[in-house]
Amino acid sequence: MKHFIRLIRPNNLLIIAATMYSLAWYFDTIFLQSGKDTLIQSFDFFLLVLSTVFIAAAGNIINDYFDIKADRINRPDKIIITKHIKRRWAIFLHWTINFIAFVIAGYLSYRNETFWYLFIHLLSINLLWYYSMQLKRTLVTGNIIIGILTGLVPLLVGIFYNQHTEYGELILTFPFDLAENDQFPVYVSAGLGLFAFLLNWTREIIKDIEDIEGDKILKARTIPIVWGVKKAKNIAVILMITTVVLSLLLLVFRNLIVDLAALLPLVLSAFSILVSLFLLIRAQEKKHFRASHSWVKITMVFGLILPIYWAIMLNYL
C-alpha cells in the first residue's frame, strides 16, 4: 500500500485539491456576501475535486510506467514499478482510477446539463496517456501539454461556479475591479490558470535539464537535448520574465488590483521567482538545477495561497 501511495505522488495531489478548494473559498466568500448559497460544501464540488485528483493520480502512474528506463538513470532510488509493483498491476490501477474519474465526470455533466466536465476529463485522460507514451520525449509539445493540463485545474473551478451562480451586482470583488461581473469566476480562474501554465512550463524545462542523461537513453527530443542546455536555460528565463511582466501589465492596464494589500502574496511570488531565476542563470550541476526547480514550485505555492489570502482580506474589508 505504501508503494502505491508513493506512486501516485500524494503531495502533488494535495496541491491540486488545495488549489481547487482555495479558489472555491474565495468565490464562496464573494457570493455569500452577495446573498448566494455556499457551493464549496456541496457534494458535486467534492466530486469534481475527487475526479480531478484521480485523473492526476492515474497520470502519475502511467508516467512512471513509461519512464522506467530513464528513471534507472535519473532516479534509481525512486523506482516503484517493476521493483515493488508489477507492470500489469500498474496498468490495471491506471485504467481503474481513470474509469472512476470518467464516471464521476459523466454524472456531473448529466446533473449540470453541460458537456464541459466530460470533455475536459476525457481530454485530460487521453493527453496524459499520449504525453507519457510519446509527447514527453518530443520537442516543446510535451511541456506545453502539461502546462495546459495544469492551467485547467483552476479553470474547472471557475466553470463550476459560473454554472451555479446568478450574478446581478457583486458587493465585493477584492482585489478585482472588473467592468463586467458576468462570468466573473471564469475570468479569475482563467487568469490564474495562465500563470499556472507559464510556471509549470518553466518547471518542466528545468526538470528536463535535470533528467537529460536518462532522456538521452530514451532518445527523447527535449529542449535541452535538441537545442542544448544553454538555450533551454534561456527559454526558462524568458518564461519567468514573461510571468512577471504579465503580472505588471494586469496591474497597469486592466486596473485589476484596487488595494495595495492584495500585493503581498504577489511580492512573495516575485521574490521566489527571482531567486529561481538567479539560481538557474548560475546553475552548472544537477543539484543547482534542482534548487531552481524547487523555487519555481515555491512560487506556485504562493499562487495557491493567493485566493485564500483574498478570501481572508474580504472578511476584513
Summary of the structure (lengths in Angstrom):
residues: 317
radius of gyration: 20.2
end to end distance: 46.8
largest distance: 59.0
contacts: 1045
relative contact order: 0.11
helix: 79%
strand: 1%
